[in-house]
Amino acid sequence: MAAGRRTRILIVDDSAVMRSLLRSVVCSDAGLEVAGTAADGALALSSIAILRPDLILLDVEMPVMDGLVTLRELRRQGHKMPVIMCSSLTQRGAKVTLEALAGGASDYVAKPAGQASREAATRALGQELVPKIHALTNQAEGQAEGQAQGQYRGPSQGRLPGLGQPVFPGAARLPLILPMGPRPAAQAISSIPVVLAIGVSTGGPAALDILLPALRGNFPLPVLIVQHMPELFTRLFAERLDGRCKLRVREAAEGDQVRAGTIYIARGNWHMEVQAASLAGSPATLHLNQGPLENHCRPAVDVLFRSVAAVYGAGVLAVVLTGMGSDGLMGCRMIRDHGGAVLVQDQASSTVWGMPGAVSNAGLAHKVLALNDLAPEILRLAGRTHSEARELRESAV
């Protein structure tokens, strides 16, 4: 968007109180303005051509036309602006929000609950919402400019835009979009992976909805995932993925044995770590804890990555997908120090290139790949034999 122009926000919610609260949040930031409001999806769709919003805040549950139907119609009509769903922290709200995230929504925020005053609710909502608005609109602007200059290729065919990272209370505005410099040259991977660890945030539900079903039913590695989400959401997210994947998907539980053929999703509000087996020949186990937030997050990618590096060493294959901030950067550094391999998602196919961009710009990624190219590379590396890895190491000497 033009320099100095404020980002225009369309607020869609059937509650007058919530519309007023969202208006207060938007107006609290000098770079944002309210383009208009609507009480249901039908009114919102009819006003888009006139209001020309840069981003839409969309309620999940509304009369006449709810948020999911509105979102589908919005994308069917070819509108590409980011959409942030406004969800209640209920089981129904979480289920619908997850469907929206897999079907084209960019992110979501939880509606305030339990605050002592309107001012407290506005402050809590603003701390979560404003950074997301800036991240999404800056990313869209950066991709458009890059495509005009020939720096990016378009998103992969079949990619579902979407996301889901709550920035936890107290989070300041983060360095969300990193400048794109020359892409580091691909580096040879000479290790044999024994575990796949994935870190992801904003855009994660849609990205994982593509990546994980592409893993074969005989995939030989355990898969450990940190996706920034609240507790209720991670259970429902695991259940949804379990119905779509050839591998078993479950929300991680304390003491789970880390076994091949299973995908473990970190539980919301709990860090997930791997602990080495106490008996030789026994599998490692998962430990959940509510230690301090790291990178404003719990679960945090860095916590998982540090633990897998310590337990599996050079046997770690780490993948960093779309997300705000830089969670996972320090963990990738430790994985590389232990001889493990790191893949990251490229900017063109990321909803927000914060987390993968931080790893790439630090020179820690062996390869930077489009979302649709990650699963084939993971399968290739997971199927590598000891002789192939030895030959590669010897050729590099």
C-alpha positions in Angstrom: 0.0 0.0 0.0 1.1 3.6 -0.5 3.5 5.0 2.0 1.7 6.8 4.8 -1.7 5.3 4.0 -3.4 3.7 6.9 -4.5 0.0 6.7 -8.2 -0.2 6.3 -10.1 -2.7 8.4 -13.6 -4.0 7.9 -15.2 -5.2 11.2 -17.9 -7.9 10.8 -19.7 -9.0 14.0 -23.4 -9.3 15.0 -22.7 -7.9 18.5 -22.7 -4.1 18.8 -20.6 -4.4 21.9 -17.9 -6.5 20.1 -18.0 -4.1 17.0 -17.4 -1.2 19.4 -14.6 -3.0 21.2 -12.9 -3.9 17.9 -13.3 -0.3 16.7 -11.5 0.9 19.8 -8.6 -1.5 19.2 -8.2 -0.5 15.6 -8.4 3.2 16.4 -5.7 2.8 19.1 -3.1 2.3 16.4 -2.1 5.3 14.3 -1.4 3.0 11.3 -4.9 1.5 11.2 -8.4 2.8 10.4 -11.9 1.4 10.4 -13.1 1.1 6.8 -16.6 0.1 7.9 -18.6 -2.3 10.0 -21.3 -5.0 9.2 -23.6 -7.0 11.4 -23.5 -10.2 9.3 -21.6 -11.8 6.4 -24.1 -10.9 3.7 -23.8 -7.2 4.5 -20.1 -7.4 4.6 -19.9 -9.1 1.2 -22.1 -6.4 -0.4 -20.0 -3.6 1.0 -16.5 -4.8 0.0 -16.4 -3.2 -3.4 -17.2 0.2 -1.9 -15.2 0.0 1.3 -12.1 -1.7 -0.3 -10.7 -3.0 3.0 -7.1 -4.3 3.4 -8.1 -6.8 6.0 -11.3 -8.2 7.5 -12.1 -9.0 11.1 -14.8 -11.7 10.8 -16.9 -13.1 13.6 -17.3 -16.9 13.6 -21.0 -17.1 14.8 -23.5 -14.7 13.2 -27.1 -14.8 11.9 -28.0 -14.6 8.2 -24.5 -15.7 7.1 -22.0 -17.0 9.6 -18.2 -16.5 9.4 -17.4 -19.8 7.7 -19.9 -19.4 4.9 -18.9 -15.7 4.5 -15.2 -16.7 4.2 -16.0 -19.4 1.6 -18.0 -16.9 -0.5 -15.3 -14.2 -0.1 -12.7 -16.6 -1.5 -15.0 -17.9 -4.2 -15.5 -14.3 -5.4 -11.7 -14.0 -5.7 -11.1 -11.6 -2.8 -7.6 -12.2 -1.4 -7.3 -9.8 1.5 -6.3 -11.4 4.8 -9.1 -12.4 7.2 -8.8 -12.8 10.9 -11.5 -14.8 12.6 -12.9 -13.6 15.9 -13.6 -16.8 17.9 -15.1 -17.6 21.3 -13.0 -20.1 23.3 -15.7 -22.8 23.2 -15.6 -26.2 21.6 -18.0 -25.1 18.8 -16.1 -21.9 18.3 -12.8 -23.7 18.1 -14.0 -26.3 15.6 -15.5 -23.7 13.3 -12.3 -21.6 13.6 -10.1 -24.5 12.6 -12.2 -25.2 9.5 -11.9 -21.5 8.6 -8.1 -21.6 9.1 -7.8 -24.6 6.8 -10.2 -23.0 4.3 -8.7 -19.6 3.7 -8.7 -17.5 6.9 -5.4 -16.0 7.8 -5.5 -16.1 11.6 -7.8 -15.8 14.5 -8.1 -14.0 17.9 -10.1 -15.1 20.9 -12.8 -12.8 22.1 -12.1 -11.3 25.5 -13.6 -13.1 28.5 -13.3 -12.4 32.2 -11.7 -9.0 32.1 -12.6 -6.6 34.9 -13.4 -3.6 32.6 -13.8 -2.5 29.0 -10.4 -0.9 29.2 -8.8 -4.2 30.3 -10.6 -6.1 27.5 -9.5 -3.6 24.9 -5.9 -3.7 26.1 -5.8 -7.5 26.1 -7.4 -7.8 22.7 -5.2 -5.1 21.2 -2.0 -6.8 22.4 -3.0 -9.9 20.5 -4.7 -8.4 17.5 -2.7 -5.4 16.4 0.6 -7.3 15.8 -1.3 -9.8 13.7 -2.9 -7.1 11.5 0.5 -5.5 10.8 2.1 -8.9 10.2 -0.5 -10.0 7.7 -0.8 -6.7 5.8 3.0 -6.2 5.7 3.4 -9.7 4.3 0.8 -9.2 1.6 2.4 -5.9 0.6 5.9 -7.4 0.6 4.9 -10.3 -1.6 3.1 -8.0 -4.1 6.2 -5.8 -4.3 8.5 -8.8 -4.6 6.4 -10.3 -7.4 6.5 -7.1 -9.3 10.3 -7.1 -9.1 10.6 -10.8 -10.0 11.8 -11.8 -6.5 9.1 -14.2 -5.7 7.2 -16.9 -7.5 3.5 -17.2 -6.8 2.2 -19.5 -4.0 2.3 -23.2 -4.8 -0.7 -24.6 -6.7 -3.1 -26.1 -4.2 -1.8 -24.1 -1.3 -4.5 -23.2 1.2 -3.9 -19.9 2.8 -4.5 -19.7 6.5 -3.0 -19.6 9.9 -3.3 -19.6 13.7 -0.9 -18.1 16.3 -2.1 -16.4 19.3 0.4 -13.8 20.6 0.1 -14.2 24.3 -0.8 -11.4 26.7 2.2 -9.1 27.2 3.6 -9.6 23.8 5.1 -6.5 22.3 5.0 -5.8 18.6 7.5 -8.2 17.2 9.9 -8.0 14.2 7.4 -9.9 12.1 8.7 -9.5 8.5 12.4 -9.8 7.9 13.9 -8.1 4.8 14.5 -10.6 2.1 18.2 -10.8 1.0 19.9 -13.2 -1.3 18.8 -16.7 -0.5 21.6 -18.8 1.0 22.8 -21.6 -1.2 21.4 -25.1 -0.4 23.7 -27.1 1.8 24.3 -30.8 1.6 22.6 -32.9 4.3 24.8 -35.9 5.2 22.9 -37.2 8.3 20.2 -39.9 8.6 17.2 -38.5 10.4 15.5 -40.5 13.2 13.0 -37.9 14.3 11.1 -35.1 12.5 10.5 -31.9 14.6 8.3 -29.2 13.2 7.8 -25.6 14.4 4.9 -23.5 13.1 2.7 -20.6 14.0 0.7 -18.1 11.9 -0.6 -20.0 8.9 0.2 -23.3 10.5 -3.2 -25.1 10.3 -3.4 -24.7 6.5 0.3 -25.5 6.0 0.1 -28.7 8.1 -3.2 -29.5 6.3 -1.1 -29.9 3.2 2.2 -31.2 4.5 1.1 -34.0 6.9 -1.3 -35.8 4.7 1.5 -36.1 2.1 3.5 -38.3 4.5 3.1 -42.0 3.6 1.5 -44.5 6.0 4.9 -46.3 6.4 6.8 -43.0 7.2 9.6 -44.3 9.4 10.1 -41.4 11.8 8.1 -40.0 14.8 6.8 -36.5 14.1 6.8 -33.9 16.9 5.0 -30.6 16.3 4.7 -27.3 18.1 1.9 -25.2 16.7 1.1 -22.0 18.7 -2.5 -22.6 19.8 -4.6 -22.5 23.0 -5.2 -25.8 24.8 -8.8 -26.4 23.6 -7.7 -25.8 20.0 -4.7 -28.3 20.0 -6.9 -31.2 20.9 -9.5 -30.5 18.3 -6.7 -29.8 15.7 -5.1 -33.1 16.4 -8.5 -34.9 16.0 -9.1 -33.1 12.7 -5.7 -34.0 11.3 -6.0 -37.6 12.5 -9.0 -37.9 10.1 -6.9 -36.5 7.2 -3.5 -38.2 7.6 -2.2 -41.7 6.9 -0.3 -41.5 10.2 -1.9 -41.5 13.6 -2.2 -37.9 15.0 -2.7 -37.2 18.7 -2.3 -34.4 21.2 0.8 -35.1 23.2 0.3 -36.4 26.8 2.8 -36.6 29.7 4.9 -39.8 29.4 4.0 -40.6 25.8 6.6 -42.9 24.2 8.0 -41.3 21.0 7.3 -43.9 18.3 7.6 -44.0 14.5 4.3 -43.6 12.6 2.8 -41.2 15.1 2.4 -37.4 14.9 2.4 -35.7 18.3 0.9 -32.2 18.6 2.1 -30.1 21.6 -0.7 -29.4 24.0 -1.7 -25.7 24.2 -0.3 -23.8 27.1 2.3 -26.6 27.8 5.9 -26.8 26.6 6.7 -30.2 25.1 10.2 -31.7 25.6 11.7 -35.1 24.7 13.5 -37.0 27.5 16.0 -39.8 26.8 15.0 -43.3 27.8 16.3 -44.5 31.2 16.8 -48.0 29.8 18.9 -48.9 26.8 16.7 -49.8 23.8 13.6 -48.1 25.2 12.0 -45.2 23.3 12.3 -41.6 24.4 9.3 -40.1 26.2 7.5 -36.8 26.1 7.5 -34.4 29.1 5.0 -31.5 29.3 5.6 -28.5 31.6 4.2 -25.1 32.2 7.6 -23.3 32.5 8.0 -19.6 31.6 6.9 -18.4 28.2 9.6 -18.4 25.6 9.4 -16.0 22.7 6.0 -15.0 24.3 4.8 -18.5 23.7 3.8 -21.7 25.5 4.3 -24.2 23.9 7.5 -22.8 22.3 9.4 -24.3 19.3 12.7 -23.5 20.9 11.9 -25.7 23.9 11.1 -28.7 21.7 14.1 -28.1 19.4 16.6 -27.9 22.3 15.4 -31.2 23.7 15.5 -33.1 20.4 19.0 -31.8 19.7 20.1 -33.1 23.1 18.4 -36.5 22.8 18.8 -37.3 19.1 21.9 -35.2 18.0 22.6 -35.5 14.3 19.4 -37.6 13.9 17.2 -34.5 14.0 15.4 -33.3 10.9 13.8 -29.9 11.8 11.3 -28.0 9.7 10.3 -24.4 10.4 7.1 -23.3 8.7 5.1 -20.1 8.4 4.8 -18.0 11.6 5.2 -14.7 13.3 8.3 -13.8 15.3 11.4 -15.9 15.6 10.5 -18.8 17.8 12.7 -21.8 16.7 15.7 -19.7 15.7 17.9 -20.6 18.8 16.7 -24.2 18.7 17.8 -24.5 15.0 21.2 -23.2 16.0 21.5 -25.9 18.6 20.3 -28.6 16.1 22.9 -27.5 13.6 25.6 -27.5 16.3 24.7 -31.1 17.0 24.9 -32.1 13.3 21.2 -32.2 12.5 19.4 -30.9 9.4 17.1 -27.9 9.0 14.5 -27.1 6.3 12.4 -24.0 6.1 9.4 -22.8 4.2 10.0 -20.1 1.6 8.5 -16.6 1.8 6.3 -16.9 -1.3 4.3 -19.8 0.3 4.3 -18.5 3.9 1.5 -16.6 5.4 4.1 -14.7 7.5 7.8 -15.2 6.9 8.9 -14.4 10.4 10.0 -17.7 11.9 11.3 -19.4 8.7 12.8 -16.1 7.6 14.7 -15.7 10.8 16.3 -19.1 10.4 17.0 -18.6 6.7 18.6 -15.2 7.2 20.8 -16.6 10.0 22.2 -19.1 7.5 21.0 -22.1 9.5 18.7 -23.6 6.8 20.1 -26.4 4.6 17.3 -25.7 2.2 14.5 -23.1 1.7 11.6 -24.8 0.0 8.0 -24.0 -1.1 5.3 -25.7 1.0 4.5 -28.2 -1.7 8.1 -29.2 -2.0 8.8 -29.9 1.6 7.0 -33.3 1.9 8.9 -34.8 -1.0 12.2 -33.7 0.5 11.3 -35.0 3.9 10.4 -38.4 2.4 13.6 -38.4 0.5 15.7 -37.7 3.6 13.7 -40.2 5.7 14.3 -42.9 3.2 18.1 -42.4 3.0 20.3 -45.4 3.9 23.5 -45.3 5.9 25.5 -46.1 2.8 24.0 -43.1 1.0 24.8 -40.8 3.9 28.4 -42.1 4.1 29.0 -41.6 0.4 27.7 -38.0 0.7 29.9 -37.2 3.6 32.9 -38.7 1.9 32.2 -36.7 -1.3 32.2 -33.5 0.7 35.6 -34.1 2.2 
